Amino acid sequence: MKNYVLDTNVLLHDPQAIFKFEDNTVVLPLTVVEEIDRFKKEQSETGRNARQISRLIDGFRQQASLVEGVRLEAGGLFRVAIYREEAMKLLPPELQVDRGDNRILAVAKELEADTEHPVIFITKDINLRIKADTIGLNAEDYESDKIAIADLYTGSVELLVSREQVDLFYEQGHLDLEEELTGNQGITLVDEGNPSHSAIGRFCNARQQVVPLLRVPKEGVWGIHARNREQQFAFDLLLNDDIQVVSLVGKAGTGKTLLAIAAGLLKTADEGVYSRLLVSRPVFPMGRDLGFLPGDVEEKLAPWMQPIFDNVELLLSSVDEGGKRKRGYRELIDLGLMEIEPLTYIRGRSIPRQYLIVDESQNLTPHEIKTIVTRAGEGTKIILTGDPYQIDNPYIDSSSNGLSYAVDRLKGQEIAGHVTLTKGERSPLAELAANLL
């Protein structure tokens, strides 16, 4: 049996963390409860998590003494440990200051001295892990929802097959393979004897076969044509009404947002499959924030939503076969076909029959992603786009963000699809910068 001592930031990140340590003992220093109390009035995600963990601990209090311990469903034990001034003597002189972090370290150090079972200190604070390790404590990061970026599912695979199998795929429009494939995975069939002889398709869960990609209109999707294989896979998922949640991951300039908006406009303005295209993104500045902005809500949001406006304007600048310009941006909004708004007020909403694009979703936590996806009403399709290497949220990283979490958890589901875009198509300069800078 092990003793896990939790830091405040672990519970503020995941209020359910108490239940993630199997049949071991989870120890919460009383100082952590005091620190959580400071966040409970905030209206942010952190405040909601603080209130949730407080209610959870209060429920434990009604079952048994928190100091003696409450038995958890998984067989483990949860208890609250009280800080004693004598425990501070176990720390080096540099840390013998009455601070919350040092009190927590003292509780963990005293527990280590009083028990024969291993004591592991869990914190998401890098500096606190360094201090814990320096004084001899076994310190670890909280990684129950971390997905190693190098191991992130790409959504596509290349298979070597015989020439006859490639020809058979073209002839009958499907192909049975013995390989174990993931649902809605993009498949490239390559002739093992002639690599230039190939075919692309998607593995269909229901049929357990590789099927052709959906046909894209000759004029493109609102004037946009796929420029590489990954973009073809992306359009297949974006235009398939049976796939209700799609994630697109890629570096800057790979076309994630542009493809998603183009497909959304086709499905709403042209085909009428969805009642409205709703484009949203979290509000996080890059670098130093400019502070409060003047004007009404639309004017305040303009700087944050400008990347969306840029993509829409590019699509609207194209012309149809008759040489006429597409509908104007303002006309689409006035007709109720398109709306651009922040994610701030999405909690509590129900979004039916809409094509919802969540741009820059790498800045969201796993819990925020769950909140968004659970807003989807009947007939709604959700597109998550982002680059895990460009995160502005200071509380998450490339392996703990909501986008990576969603890609991993939804992998292989019949109504979910994912594509990692690797080739930049914005411009040679943007591609060079993305690769070298």
C-alpha positions in Angstrom: 0.0 0.0 0.0 1.2 3.5 -0.9 0.4 6.9 0.6 -0.3 9.7 -1.9 -0.1 13.2 -0.6 -2.0 15.6 -2.9 -1.1 19.3 -3.6 -3.9 21.9 -4.1 -3.3 22.3 -7.8 -4.0 18.6 -8.4 -7.6 18.9 -7.1 -8.1 22.3 -8.9 -7.1 20.5 -12.1 -9.2 17.4 -11.5 -11.7 17.3 -8.7 -12.0 13.5 -9.2 -8.3 13.0 -8.6 -9.0 11.4 -5.1 -10.5 8.4 -6.9 -7.6 7.9 -9.3 -5.2 6.1 -6.9 -6.8 2.6 -6.8 -6.7 0.9 -3.4 -4.0 3.2 -1.9 -4.3 5.9 0.8 -4.9 9.5 -0.4 -3.8 12.1 2.2 -4.9 15.7 1.9 -3.1 18.2 4.2 -5.5 20.5 5.9 -3.6 23.4 4.3 -4.9 22.2 0.9 -8.5 22.6 2.1 -7.7 26.1 3.3 -6.1 27.0 -0.1 -9.1 25.5 -2.0 -11.4 27.8 0.0 -9.7 30.9 -1.6 -10.8 29.8 -5.1 -14.5 28.8 -4.4 -16.0 32.2 -5.3 -14.3 32.5 -8.7 -16.5 32.1 -11.7 -13.8 30.4 -13.7 -13.2 26.6 -14.3 -10.9 26.7 -11.3 -13.6 28.1 -9.1 -16.1 25.4 -10.2 -13.5 22.7 -9.5 -12.9 24.2 -6.0 -16.6 24.1 -5.2 -16.9 20.6 -6.5 -14.0 19.2 -4.3 -15.4 21.1 -1.3 -18.8 19.4 -1.7 -17.1 16.0 -2.2 -15.0 16.3 1.0 -18.1 17.5 2.9 -19.9 14.3 1.7 -17.0 12.2 3.1 -17.3 14.1 6.4 -20.8 12.8 6.8 -19.6 9.2 6.4 -16.7 9.1 8.9 -14.0 11.1 10.6 -11.8 12.8 8.0 -8.8 12.5 10.2 -9.2 8.8 10.8 -10.1 8.1 7.2 -13.0 7.4 4.9 -13.1 4.2 2.9 -13.3 4.7 -0.9 -15.2 2.5 -3.4 -12.0 1.3 -5.0 -10.8 0.0 -1.6 -8.5 2.9 -0.8 -8.6 5.3 2.1 -9.0 9.1 2.1 -8.0 11.2 5.0 -7.1 14.7 6.0 -3.8 15.3 7.8 -3.3 18.2 10.2 -0.1 20.2 10.1 2.0 20.3 13.3 4.7 22.9 14.0 7.1 20.2 15.0 7.0 18.8 11.5 8.6 22.0 10.1 11.8 20.9 11.8 12.0 18.0 9.3 12.6 20.6 6.6 15.9 22.4 5.8 16.4 26.0 7.2 15.6 27.5 3.7 12.1 26.0 3.8 11.3 26.7 7.4 9.0 29.6 6.5 5.3 29.7 7.3 4.1 29.2 3.7 1.4 26.9 2.4 3.7 24.9 0.1 6.2 24.3 2.9 3.4 23.2 5.3 2.3 20.7 2.8 5.9 19.4 2.4 6.2 19.2 6.2 3.0 17.0 6.4 4.3 14.7 3.7 7.8 14.5 5.4 6.2 13.7 8.8 4.0 11.0 7.2 7.1 9.5 5.7 8.8 9.4 9.1 5.8 7.8 10.8 4.9 5.0 8.3 6.7 2.1 6.7 4.7 2.4 3.5 6.0 4.5 0.6 4.9 8.2 0.6 4.5 9.9 -2.8 3.9 13.6 -3.1 1.7 14.5 -6.1 1.8 18.1 -7.5 1.6 19.8 -10.8 3.9 22.6 -9.6 7.3 22.0 -11.1 9.2 24.0 -8.5 7.5 22.2 -5.7 8.5 18.9 -7.2 12.1 20.1 -7.3 11.9 21.2 -3.6 10.3 17.9 -2.6 12.9 15.9 -4.4 15.7 17.9 -2.8 14.5 17.1 0.7 14.2 13.4 -0.2 10.5 13.1 -0.9 9.4 11.0 -3.9 7.6 13.6 -6.0 5.5 13.0 -9.2 3.3 14.9 -11.6 -0.4 14.1 -11.8 -0.6 12.3 -15.1 -3.9 10.4 -15.1 -5.1 12.4 -18.1 -1.8 13.0 -19.8 -1.3 11.8 -23.4 2.3 11.8 -24.6 2.4 14.0 -27.7 4.8 11.7 -29.5 2.3 8.8 -29.1 -0.8 10.8 -30.1 -3.1 9.0 -32.6 -2.5 10.4 -36.1 -5.8 9.2 -37.6 -4.2 7.7 -40.7 -1.9 4.8 -41.7 -0.1 3.5 -44.8 -0.4 -0.2 -45.6 1.6 -2.3 -48.0 -0.7 -4.6 -50.0 -0.6 -6.6 -53.3 -1.3 -5.1 -56.7 -4.4 -7.3 -56.9 -5.8 -5.8 -53.6 -5.4 -2.2 -54.9 -7.1 -3.1 -58.2 -9.9 -5.0 -56.3 -10.5 -1.9 -54.1 -11.0 0.2 -57.3 -13.2 -2.4 -58.9 -15.6 -3.2 -56.1 -15.5 0.0 -54.0 -14.4 -1.7 -50.8 -11.7 -4.0 -49.5 -11.5 -6.5 -46.6 -8.2 -6.5 -44.7 -6.9 -8.8 -42.0 -5.0 -6.0 -40.2 -6.5 -4.6 -37.0 -7.5 -1.0 -37.9 -9.1 1.8 -36.0 -12.6 3.1 -36.8 -12.7 6.0 -39.3 -9.0 5.8 -39.8 -7.6 7.2 -43.1 -6.1 4.3 -45.0 -3.5 4.5 -47.8 -3.1 1.3 -49.8 0.3 1.1 -51.4 1.2 -1.6 -54.0 4.3 -3.3 -52.5 5.7 -3.9 -55.9 5.0 -0.4 -57.3 4.7 2.4 -54.7 3.2 4.8 -57.3 0.2 2.4 -57.6 -1.9 3.3 -54.6 -5.4 4.1 -53.3 -6.8 6.0 -50.3 -9.9 5.2 -48.3 -11.3 5.1 -44.8 -11.9 2.2 -42.5 -15.6 1.9 -41.8 -16.5 0.6 -38.4 -20.0 -0.7 -39.3 -18.8 -2.6 -42.4 -15.4 -3.5 -41.1 -14.0 -2.6 -44.5 -11.9 0.0 -46.2 -14.3 2.2 -48.2 -13.6 5.1 -50.6 -13.5 8.7 -49.4 -16.6 10.9 -50.0 -16.5 12.7 -53.4 -15.7 16.4 -53.1 -17.5 18.7 -55.6 -15.5 19.4 -58.7 -15.4 23.1 -57.9 -14.1 22.3 -54.4 -15.6 23.0 -51.0 -16.4 26.7 -51.2 -13.5 27.1 -53.6 -11.1 25.1 -51.4 -9.5 21.9 -52.8 -7.5 19.4 -50.8 -3.8 19.9 -51.5 -2.5 16.7 -49.8 -3.6 13.3 -48.6 -4.2 14.4 -45.0 -6.5 17.2 -46.2 -8.4 14.6 -48.3 -8.9 12.5 -45.2 -10.0 15.7 -43.3 -12.6 16.6 -45.9 -14.0 13.1 -45.8 -14.6 13.3 -42.1 -15.8 16.9 -42.2 -18.4 16.2 -44.9 -19.7 12.9 -43.5 -22.9 13.5 -41.6 -22.6 10.2 -39.8 -19.4 11.3 -38.0 -20.5 13.8 -35.3 -17.2 14.8 -33.7 -14.0 15.4 -35.7 -10.6 16.5 -34.4 -8.0 18.2 -36.6 -4.5 18.6 -35.2 -1.6 20.2 -37.0 1.0 23.0 -36.9 0.3 26.5 -38.2 -0.6 26.7 -41.8 -1.8 23.2 -42.4 -5.4 24.3 -43.1 -7.2 23.0 -40.0 -9.5 26.0 -39.5 -9.9 26.8 -43.2 -11.0 23.3 -44.1 -13.4 23.1 -41.2 -15.1 26.5 -42.0 -15.3 25.6 -45.7 -17.0 22.3 -45.0 -19.3 24.0 -42.4 -20.4 26.6 -45.0 -21.2 23.9 -47.5 -23.3 21.9 -45.0 -25.2 24.9 -43.8 -25.5 27.6 -46.4 -25.6 25.3 -49.4 -27.0 21.9 -48.4 -29.0 23.0 -45.3 -28.0 19.9 -43.3 -27.4 22.1 -40.3 -29.3 25.2 -39.3 -26.2 27.3 -38.5 -22.5 27.4 -38.6 -21.2 28.3 -35.1 -17.5 29.1 -34.9 -16.0 29.7 -31.4 -12.6 29.8 -29.7 -11.2 30.3 -26.2 -10.1 33.8 -25.3 -6.3 33.5 -24.5 -3.8 36.2 -25.5 -0.4 35.4 -26.9 2.2 37.2 -24.8 1.2 40.1 -22.6 -2.5 40.9 -22.4 -3.7 44.3 -23.6 -6.2 44.6 -20.8 -9.9 45.7 -21.1 -11.0 46.7 -24.6 -13.6 49.4 -25.3 -17.0 48.9 -27.1 -19.8 46.4 -27.0 -19.4 42.6 -26.9 -18.8 42.3 -30.7 -16.1 45.0 -30.7 -14.4 43.5 -27.6 -14.3 40.1 -29.3 -13.0 41.4 -32.7 -9.2 41.0 -31.9 -9.8 37.4 -30.6 -12.0 36.4 -33.5 -9.9 38.0 -36.2 -8.3 34.7 -37.3 -11.8 33.4 -37.9 -12.7 36.5 -39.9 -9.6 36.1 -42.0 -10.5 32.5 -43.0 -14.1 33.4 -43.7 -13.1 36.4 -45.9 -10.8 34.1 -47.9 -13.6 31.8 -48.6 -16.0 34.6 -49.4 -13.5 36.1 -51.9 -13.9 33.1 -54.2 -16.5 33.0 -57.0 -18.9 30.3 -58.2 -19.0 28.8 -61.7 -21.1 31.7 -63.0 -18.5 34.2 -62.0 -20.6 35.6 -59.2 -19.1 36.4 -55.8 -20.2 34.2 -52.9 -22.5 35.6 -50.2 -21.1 38.3 -48.0 -19.9 37.6 -44.5 -22.4 40.0 -42.9 -25.2 38.6 -45.0 -24.5 35.1 -43.7 -24.7 36.4 -40.1 -27.9 38.4 -40.8 -29.5 35.4 -42.3 -28.7 33.4 -39.2 -26.5 30.9 -41.1 -23.3 31.8 -39.3 -22.4 33.0 -35.8 -19.0 33.7 -34.3 -18.7 33.8 -30.5 -16.4 33.0 -27.6 -16.7 29.9 -25.5 -17.2 31.8 -22.3 -21.0 31.4 -22.0 -21.4 27.9 -23.5 -22.0 26.1 -20.1 -25.7 25.3 -19.7 -26.6 25.7 -23.4 -28.0 23.0 -25.7 -26.9 23.3 -29.3 -29.1 21.4 -31.7 -28.6 20.9 -35.5 -25.5 23.1 -35.7 -22.1 22.8 -37.2 -19.9 23.8 -34.3 -16.2 24.6 -34.8 -14.0 25.0 -31.7 -10.8 26.6 -32.9 -7.6 26.7 -30.9 -9.0 24.0 -28.6 -5.5 23.0 -27.4 -6.0 25.9 -24.9 -8.9 24.0 -23.2 -8.6 21.6 -20.3 -10.0 18.1 -20.6 -13.0 19.1 -18.4 -13.7 22.1 -20.6 -13.7 19.9 -23.7 -16.1 17.6 -22.0 -18.4 20.5 -21.2 -18.4 21.6 -24.8 -19.0 18.2 -26.4 -21.8 17.5 -23.9 -23.6 20.7 -25.2 -24.2 19.0 -28.5 -28.0 18.5 -29.2 -29.7 16.3 -31.7 -28.1 16.5 -35.2 -25.1 18.7 -34.1 -21.6 18.1 -35.4 -18.5 19.3 -33.5 -15.1 20.1 -35.0 -12.1 20.5 -32.7 -9.0 22.1 -34.2 -5.7 23.1 -32.7 -2.0 22.6 -32.4 -0.8 21.1 -29.1 2.6 22.8 -29.6 1.1 26.3 -29.4 -0.5 26.5 -26.0 -1.2 29.9 -24.3 -3.0 28.5 -21.3 -0.5 28.5 -18.5 -2.1 25.6 -16.6 -1.8 22.9 -19.3 0.8 21.6 -21.7 1.1 19.6 -24.9 0.2 16.3 -23.1 -2.4 17.5 -20.7 -4.6 19.8 -22.9 -8.2 19.0 -23.8 -7.5 18.5 -27.5 -5.0 15.7 -27.0 -7.2 14.2 -24.4 -10.2 14.1 -26.7 -8.2 12.6 -29.6 -7.1 9.8 -27.4 -10.4 9.1 -25.7 -12.6 9.2 -28.8 -10.2 7.2 -31.0 -12.0 4.4 -32.8 -15.5 5.4 -31.9 -18.1 5.0 -34.7 -19.2 8.6 -34.7 -15.7 10.1 -34.2 -12.8 10.8 -36.5 -9.4 12.4 -36.3 -6.7 13.5 -38.7 -3.2 14.9 -38.0 -2.2 17.4 -40.7 1.5 17.6 -41.2 2.2 19.6 -44.4 1.9 23.4 -44.3 0.0 24.9 -47.2 -0.3 28.5 -46.1 2.8 29.7 -47.8 6.5 28.6 -48.3 7.5 31.2 -45.6 4.9 29.9 -43.1 6.0 26.4 -43.7 9.7 27.3 -43.2 8.9 29.2 -40.0 6.8 26.3 -38.6 9.7 23.9 -39.2 12.7 25.9 -38.3 11.8 28.6 -35.8 
